[in-house]
Amino acid sequence: MRIFAHLDLDAFFAAVEELESPELRERPLVVGGDPHGRGVVSTANYAARKFGIHSAMSAAEALRRCPRAVFLRPLHALYRQYSRVVWDTVAEIVPRVERTGIDEGYLDLGTVAPDFTRARTVASAIQTAVRGRTSLTCSLGVGTSKVVCKIASDRRKPGGITVVPPGTEARFLAPLPVRLLPGVGPRAEARLRTSGVETIGAIASLGDAELRTLLPGSLGPLLRNRARGVDPRDLDLELEPVSVSAEDTFARDLTDRERLHDEVRRLAELVSERLGNAGLSGRTVTAKLRYGDFSIRTRSTTLPAAVDDATVIGNVACGLLDRGLRDRPGALRLVGVGVSGLSPYRQLSLDES
C-alpha cells in the first residue's frame, strides 16, 4: 500500500519575515510587489488573510482591503536558506522526497511507516523536527495518492495533520468545492458550475456522456478519477528546474534604454543568485519583453559555455533586449531575464582554462 504525504510550509515567505522581525507577528503582513504599482501578492500571513488577502491577488487590491498592512518585497536568498534547512531536515527522516517548490513537496512515508497509524506519528515527528530546526510550522496531508495528500494538507492550516485512510478517499473529497481539485482551472470550474456540478463528489458521479460534454478530451476521465481519489502518479525524484528566471512589472511603461538596462542587470543579479543557491549554471540566456498592449516578445541566445555570473548574464540580456526593441520598438510594461540549458556546475570557458 502506498503511503504518501504532502508537506506545505505555512505562509512561508511571511513566516520567515516574522522570524527575522518578531514585531511583525501581530500585524497584517503581505510579501509581494509594490502596492502602489502593478505588483502581486506572493504570500500573506494569517492576520492579513482575515481581510481576504491571498496569493496572486494584486498588491493594490490587498492595500485597499487592509490599508494598515505591512508590505515587504521578497527576499528570495533568505527564503532559500530556510528552505534548505527544512528539506535537509525532512530528508533525515524520509529518504524519498519530491520537492515541488521552495515550500512544498511530496514524501513517501511508506519507506519508513508500515501503516497509516505509524504514518501519522512520522508526520508529527517531521513537524517537530522542522519547528525545532527553523521555528517554522508546516501542514501535512497523508493519503494513498498525490491528489488526496495535496488537498488534505490544506485542510488544517496552519500546523495541522490530516490523514485520509485507504478506502475513505472519495468520501473525504466529495463535499469539497470543485476548484480544490488539481486540474480544475477557472474555465473548467465555470463550465462545471453552470451545469450544477459544484462539488468534487459531483464530478466523481458524472456518467461518460455527461463527462464528454462538460470536459471533452482526456481531461474529463483524469478529473473523474482524481475526484474518486484515484491517482497512479509516483514521486518524481528526478524533477529538476528547466530554467531560472526573474521578471518585474513597471509602475509606468518605460522607453528609456538606460533605465531598461538597469532593470535587466538587477534581474540578472537575482537570476545569478538563484542559480548559485541551486548550484546550477546555464548556457541559454533569454530576455522577455512585454509591451503596453500586453503582447510578449522573447529573444534568446545560447553561449558556448554555461554561466552563472551576474555581469555576463546582464550583458547578454541587455543585448537581447536591444535586439528585441530593434525588431519592435515601443514602451515596455515588463522585462524578464532567464537562464536555461541548466547543468549542476559552471563550465570553464577557453579563457579560464
C-alpha positions as CSV (number, residue, x, y, z in Angstrom):
1,M,0.0,0.0,0.0
2,R,1.3,3.5,-0.9
3,I,1.5,6.0,1.9
4,F,2.3,9.5,0.7
5,A,2.3,12.8,2.3
6,H,2.2,16.4,1.0
7,L,4.1,18.9,3.1
8,D,3.3,22.6,2.9
9,L,5.2,25.2,4.9
10,D,2.6,27.6,6.3
11,A,2.6,31.1,4.8
12,F,6.3,30.5,4.2
13,F,7.7,33.9,3.0
14,A,5.6,35.8,5.6
15,A,6.6,33.3,8.3
16,V,10.3,33.8,7.6
17,E,9.8,37.6,7.7
18,E,8.1,37.2,11.1
19,L,11.1,35.2,12.4
20,E,13.5,37.8,11.3
21,S,11.4,40.7,12.6
22,P,9.2,39.4,15.5
23,E,7.4,42.8,15.8
24,L,5.6,41.8,12.6
25,R,3.8,38.8,14.0
26,E,0.7,40.6,15.2
27,R,0.4,42.8,12.2
28,P,-1.2,42.0,8.7
29,L,1.9,41.3,6.5
30,V,2.0,41.0,2.8
31,V,5.1,39.8,0.9
32,G,5.0,40.8,-2.8
33,G,5.1,43.6,-5.2
34,D,4.6,47.3,-4.9
35,P,1.0,48.0,-3.7
36,H,1.2,51.4,-5.4
37,G,2.1,49.8,-8.7
38,R,1.3,46.6,-10.6
39,G,2.7,44.1,-8.1
40,V,1.0,41.0,-6.9
41,V,0.9,39.2,-3.6
42,S,3.3,36.3,-3.1
43,T,2.3,35.4,0.4
44,A,0.2,36.9,3.2
45,N,0.4,36.0,6.8
46,Y,-2.7,34.7,8.6
47,A,-3.5,38.2,10.1
48,A,-3.7,39.6,6.6
49,R,-5.7,36.6,5.3
50,K,-8.5,37.6,7.7
51,F,-9.0,40.6,5.3
52,G,-9.4,38.3,2.3
53,I,-5.9,38.8,1.1
54,H,-4.4,35.8,-0.7
55,S,-1.6,34.8,-3.1
56,A,-1.8,36.1,-6.7
57,M,-4.1,39.0,-5.7
58,S,-2.9,42.4,-6.9
59,A,-1.0,44.2,-4.2
60,A,-3.1,47.3,-4.9
61,E,-6.3,45.3,-4.0
62,A,-4.5,44.0,-0.9
63,L,-3.8,47.5,0.2
64,R,-7.4,48.5,-0.4
65,R,-8.6,45.6,1.7
66,C,-6.2,46.4,4.5
67,P,-4.6,49.9,4.4
68,R,-2.7,49.2,7.6
69,A,-0.9,46.1,6.3
70,V,2.8,46.0,6.1
71,F,4.1,45.3,2.6
72,L,7.6,43.8,2.0
73,R,9.4,42.9,-1.1
74,P,10.5,39.2,-1.3
75,L,14.0,38.3,0.0
76,H,14.5,35.1,-2.1
77,A,18.0,34.4,-0.9
78,L,16.9,34.4,2.7
79,Y,13.9,32.1,2.0
80,R,16.2,29.7,0.2
81,Q,18.4,29.4,3.2
82,Y,15.5,28.5,5.4
83,S,14.1,26.1,2.7
84,R,17.4,24.2,2.5
85,V,17.4,23.6,6.3
86,V,13.8,22.4,6.1
87,W,14.4,19.9,3.3
88,D,17.7,18.7,4.8
89,T,15.7,18.0,8.0
90,V,13.0,16.2,6.2
91,A,15.5,14.0,4.3
92,E,16.9,12.8,7.6
93,I,13.6,11.3,8.4
94,V,12.1,10.3,5.0
95,P,14.6,9.2,2.2
96,R,12.2,9.6,-0.8
97,V,11.2,13.2,-1.3
98,E,9.9,15.1,-4.3
99,R,10.3,18.8,-3.9
100,T,7.7,20.6,-6.0
101,G,8.6,24.1,-4.8
102,I,10.6,26.1,-2.2
103,D,7.9,25.5,0.4
104,E,6.2,22.2,-0.6
105,G,6.8,18.7,-1.7
106,Y,5.7,15.0,-1.5
107,L,7.1,12.4,0.9
108,D,7.0,8.6,0.6
109,L,6.1,7.8,4.1
110,G,5.7,4.1,3.1
111,T,9.5,3.9,3.2
112,V,9.5,4.4,7.0
113,A,6.0,3.6,8.1
114,P,4.3,0.2,7.7
115,D,0.7,1.6,8.1
116,F,-1.3,4.8,8.4
117,T,-1.2,4.8,12.2
118,R,2.6,4.9,12.1
119,A,2.5,7.4,9.2
120,R,0.7,9.9,11.4
121,T,3.4,9.5,14.0
122,V,6.1,10.1,11.4
123,A,4.2,13.2,10.1
124,S,4.2,14.6,13.6
125,A,7.9,13.9,14.0
126,I,8.6,15.8,10.8
127,Q,6.6,18.8,12.1
128,T,8.5,18.7,15.4
129,A,11.9,18.5,13.7
130,V,11.2,21.3,11.2
131,R,9.9,23.5,14.0
132,G,13.0,22.7,16.2
133,R,15.5,23.5,13.4
134,T,13.8,26.6,11.9
135,S,10.9,27.7,14.2
136,L,8.7,27.3,11.1
137,T,5.4,25.4,11.0
138,C,4.2,23.1,8.3
139,S,1.0,21.3,7.5
140,L,0.8,17.7,6.1
141,G,-1.8,15.7,4.3
142,V,-1.4,11.9,4.4
143,G,-3.1,9.5,1.9
144,T,-2.7,6.9,-0.7
145,S,-2.2,9.3,-3.7
146,K,-0.7,12.7,-4.5
147,V,-4.1,14.3,-5.3
148,V,-5.6,13.3,-1.9
149,C,-2.4,14.4,0.0
150,K,-2.3,17.7,-1.8
151,I,-5.9,18.6,-0.9
152,A,-5.6,17.2,2.6
153,S,-2.5,19.3,3.5
154,D,-4.6,22.4,3.2
155,R,-7.5,21.3,5.4
156,R,-6.0,22.1,8.8
157,K,-3.7,25.1,8.3
158,P,-1.6,26.2,10.0
159,G,0.4,23.4,11.6
160,G,-2.2,20.6,11.2
161,I,-2.1,17.0,10.0
162,T,-4.9,15.4,8.0
163,V,-4.8,11.7,7.4
164,V,-7.1,10.1,4.8
165,P,-7.1,6.3,5.4
166,P,-7.3,3.9,2.5
167,G,-10.9,3.4,1.3
168,T,-12.1,6.8,2.5
169,E,-10.6,8.9,-0.3
170,A,-13.8,9.5,-2.3
171,R,-15.8,10.3,0.9
172,F,-13.2,12.8,2.0
173,L,-13.1,14.6,-1.3
174,A,-16.9,14.5,-2.1
175,P,-18.1,17.6,-0.2
176,L,-15.2,19.9,-1.3
177,P,-15.6,22.6,-4.0
178,V,-14.6,21.6,-7.5
179,R,-11.9,24.3,-7.6
180,L,-9.9,22.5,-5.0
181,L,-9.4,19.5,-7.3
182,P,-5.9,19.8,-9.0
183,G,-6.5,20.2,-12.7
184,V,-9.7,22.2,-12.4
185,G,-8.9,25.7,-13.7
186,P,-11.2,28.7,-13.9
187,R,-12.7,27.8,-17.2
188,A,-13.4,24.2,-16.2
189,E,-14.8,25.4,-12.9
190,A,-17.2,27.9,-14.7
191,R,-18.3,25.2,-17.1
192,L,-19.0,22.7,-14.3
193,R,-20.8,25.2,-12.1
194,T,-23.0,26.3,-14.9
195,S,-24.2,22.7,-15.2
196,G,-24.8,22.4,-11.5
197,V,-21.6,20.5,-10.7
198,E,-20.2,22.3,-7.7
199,T,-18.5,19.6,-5.6
200,I,-15.8,17.1,-6.2
201,G,-18.2,14.3,-5.4
202,A,-20.5,15.6,-8.2
203,I,-17.5,15.2,-10.7
204,A,-16.9,11.7,-9.4
205,S,-20.5,10.7,-10.1
206,L,-20.6,12.0,-13.7
207,G,-21.5,9.5,-16.4
208,D,-19.5,9.1,-19.5
209,A,-21.8,11.1,-21.7
210,E,-22.0,14.0,-19.3
211,L,-18.3,13.9,-18.8
212,R,-17.6,14.1,-22.6
213,T,-20.0,17.1,-22.8
214,L,-18.6,19.0,-19.9
215,L,-14.9,18.1,-20.0
216,P,-14.0,16.9,-23.5
217,G,-10.9,15.1,-24.4
218,S,-8.6,13.4,-21.8
219,L,-9.3,15.9,-19.1
220,G,-12.7,14.5,-18.1
221,P,-11.6,11.0,-17.3
222,L,-8.5,12.3,-15.5
223,L,-10.5,14.6,-13.3
224,R,-13.2,12.0,-12.6
225,N,-10.5,9.5,-11.4
226,R,-8.9,12.2,-9.2
227,A,-12.3,13.0,-7.8
228,R,-12.6,9.4,-6.8
229,G,-9.2,9.5,-5.2
230,V,-7.5,7.5,-8.0
231,D,-4.1,8.9,-8.9
232,P,-1.4,6.5,-10.0
233,R,1.4,9.0,-10.1
234,D,4.5,8.1,-8.1
235,L,7.0,10.6,-6.7
236,D,9.2,12.2,-9.4
237,L,12.6,12.0,-7.8
238,E,14.4,13.5,-10.8
239,L,12.4,16.6,-11.0
240,E,14.8,19.5,-11.8
241,P,14.1,23.1,-12.9
242,V,14.3,23.7,-16.6
243,S,15.1,27.3,-16.2
244,V,15.8,30.0,-13.6
245,S,14.2,33.4,-14.2
246,A,13.1,36.7,-12.7
247,E,10.9,39.5,-14.1
248,D,9.4,42.7,-12.9
249,T,6.4,44.9,-14.0
250,F,7.0,48.6,-14.0
251,A,4.7,51.2,-12.4
252,R,4.7,53.1,-15.7
253,D,5.6,51.8,-19.2
254,L,9.3,52.5,-19.9
255,T,11.1,53.6,-23.0
256,D,14.3,55.0,-21.5
257,R,17.0,52.5,-22.6
258,E,19.4,53.2,-19.7
259,R,16.6,52.6,-17.2
260,L,15.7,49.4,-19.0
261,H,19.3,48.2,-18.9
262,D,19.5,48.9,-15.2
263,E,16.4,46.8,-14.6
264,V,17.7,44.0,-16.7
265,R,21.0,44.0,-14.8
266,R,19.1,44.0,-11.5
267,L,17.1,41.0,-12.6
268,A,20.3,39.3,-13.8
269,E,21.7,39.6,-10.3
270,L,18.6,37.8,-8.9
271,V,18.9,35.1,-11.5
272,S,22.6,34.7,-10.7
273,E,21.8,34.5,-7.0
274,R,19.2,31.8,-7.6
275,L,21.5,29.8,-9.8
276,G,24.2,29.9,-7.1
277,N,21.7,28.9,-4.4
278,A,20.7,25.9,-6.5
279,G,24.3,25.0,-7.6
280,L,23.4,25.5,-11.3
281,S,24.6,27.3,-14.4
282,G,23.1,27.5,-17.8
283,R,24.0,28.1,-21.5
284,T,20.9,29.8,-22.8
285,V,20.1,33.4,-21.8
286,T,16.6,34.8,-22.5
287,A,15.2,38.3,-22.3
288,K,11.4,38.8,-22.1
289,L,9.7,41.9,-23.2
290,R,6.0,42.8,-22.5
291,Y,4.7,45.8,-24.3
292,G,1.9,48.2,-23.2
293,D,-0.6,46.2,-25.2
294,F,0.4,43.1,-23.2
295,S,2.0,41.4,-26.2
296,I,5.1,39.5,-25.4
297,R,8.4,39.0,-27.3
298,T,11.3,36.9,-26.2
299,R,14.9,36.8,-27.5
300,S,17.4,34.1,-26.6
301,T,21.0,33.2,-27.3
302,T,23.0,30.1,-26.5
303,L,26.5,30.6,-25.2
304,P,29.5,28.2,-25.8
305,A,29.8,27.6,-22.0
306,A,27.5,27.5,-19.1
307,V,27.4,30.7,-17.0
308,D,26.2,31.8,-13.6
309,D,27.9,35.2,-13.3
310,A,25.5,38.2,-13.0
311,T,27.6,40.5,-15.1
312,V,27.8,38.1,-18.0
313,I,24.1,37.3,-17.8
314,G,23.3,41.0,-17.6
315,N,25.4,42.0,-20.6
316,V,23.9,39.2,-22.7
317,A,20.4,40.0,-21.7
318,C,20.8,43.8,-22.4
319,G,22.0,42.9,-25.9
320,L,18.9,40.7,-26.3
321,L,16.7,43.5,-25.0
322,D,18.2,45.9,-27.6
323,R,17.7,43.3,-30.3
324,G,14.0,42.9,-29.4
325,L,13.4,46.6,-29.4
326,R,15.0,46.9,-32.8
327,D,12.6,44.3,-34.1
328,R,9.7,46.0,-32.4
329,P,10.2,49.5,-30.8
330,G,7.8,50.6,-28.1
331,A,7.3,51.2,-24.4
332,L,7.7,48.2,-22.2
333,R,5.4,47.2,-19.3
334,L,7.6,44.3,-18.1
335,V,11.1,42.9,-18.6
336,G,12.4,39.5,-17.6
337,V,15.7,37.6,-17.6
338,G,16.0,33.8,-17.7
339,V,18.7,31.2,-18.0
340,S,18.0,27.7,-19.3
341,G,20.0,24.7,-20.5
342,L,21.0,24.1,-16.9
343,S,23.8,22.0,-15.5
344,P,24.9,21.3,-11.9
345,Y,28.2,23.1,-12.3
346,R,29.8,26.1,-14.1
347,Q,31.9,25.1,-17.1
348,L,35.2,26.9,-17.7
349,S,35.4,29.0,-20.9
350,L,38.6,28.8,-23.0
351,D,39.9,32.0,-21.4
352,E,39.7,30.4,-18.0
353,S,41.3,27.1,-18.8
